[in-house]
Amino acid sequence: MRMLILGSVLLMALQALVMTARAEEVISLPGGNAVLNAPKSVVASVILVPGGDRQVAIDSSGPHKMLGHPTVFTRHAYAAFGVASLLVDADVSVPAAMEYLRRFGKPVVLVGMSNGSLKIMEGLGSGPAGIVLWSARLRDVQGQLGGSSGPPILVIANHNDHCKATDADYVDAFKSWGGNRVRVVWVGGGDPSADDLCRNRAAPHYMVGHEGQVVSAIASFAKSLR
C-alpha cells in the first residue's frame, strides 16, 4: 500500500511539473493523428504506443478512447524530465512519427506496451536511438528483432504479470538473448488474482499505482542515449 501511494504521488508530482511544458498539440501524420507533449527545452523524445487494439481515437481535441491506459494518461509526465512524448493512434506510421520528432534534433525512442510492442517494430528501419518494451510480447518481438545486435532495449516488467502473451517468466530468456543490449527494470503493482490478467486494468500487467516509476525509468533511459 505504501508503494502504491508513493507511486501515485510521484506521478501527480510529475504531472504538476508539466506547467513548464508547451500546450498539448494534435499532429496529423500519415495514417492518423498523434498528440505531442513537449517541454520548452527537449533533451530526448519518445513515441508512445498503447496495447490492445491501439485505437486511441485522437481528433483535434485529443484522445477519446483508452483514457485509463497507462501510456495514454501518463503522456504529459515525460515533459517534467525534458522529454517530449508523441502518443500515436493505431494506424499512424511509426517511421513518419520518428521523422516528425527528429525536428528536435534529439534521440528518438520507441515505447510500446503489450500489443504496442509489435507496432513499434515498424520503426526499426528508421534508426531509433532505443526501444522500450513495457509489459511486452517479448517472444514475438524477439522474432521480429532478428539478431541480438541493434539499438539498446529497456524492458519494463512485473514479476506477477502472467498474461499469456506477455508472461514475465520470459524476461530472463530475453535478457540472455540480448545480453548487454538489454536492460531490465522490475516494477510492481496490480492484483495477481484479477479475473483477466491481460485486460483487467487492476492486473499486474498494468502496474497500477507505479506509473510514475515507469515514466521515470523510460525518461532516464531516453536521456542516456545519444
ZIKAQUI-V60477 format. One record per run of one state. SS is the DSSP state (@ for helix, = for strand, . for the rest). FROM is the first residue (numbers start at 1). TO is the last residue. If there is no record, write none. Layout:
ss:SS from:FROM to:TO
ss:SS from:FROM to:TO
This chain:
ss:. from:1 to:1
ss:@ from:2 to:20
ss:= from:21 to:21
ss:. from:22 to:24
ss:= from:25 to:29
ss:. from:30 to:31
ss:= from:32 to:37
ss:. from:38 to:38
ss:= from:39 to:39
ss:. from:40 to:43
ss:= from:44 to:49
ss:. from:50 to:58
ss:= from:59 to:59
ss:. from:60 to:61
ss:= from:62 to:62
ss:. from:63 to:69
ss:@ from:70 to:73
ss:. from:74 to:76
ss:@ from:77 to:81
ss:. from:82 to:82
ss:= from:83 to:88
ss:. from:89 to:93
ss:@ from:94 to:104
ss:. from:105 to:107
ss:= from:108 to:113
ss:. from:114 to:115
ss:@ from:116 to:126
ss:. from:127 to:129
ss:= from:130 to:134
ss:. from:135 to:137
ss:@ from:138 to:145
ss:. from:146 to:151
ss:= from:152 to:157
ss:. from:158 to:163
ss:@ from:164 to:166
ss:. from:167 to:167
ss:@ from:168 to:181
ss:= from:182 to:186
ss:. from:187 to:203
ss:@ from:204 to:206
ss:. from:207 to:210
ss:@ from:211 to:223
ss:. from:224 to:226
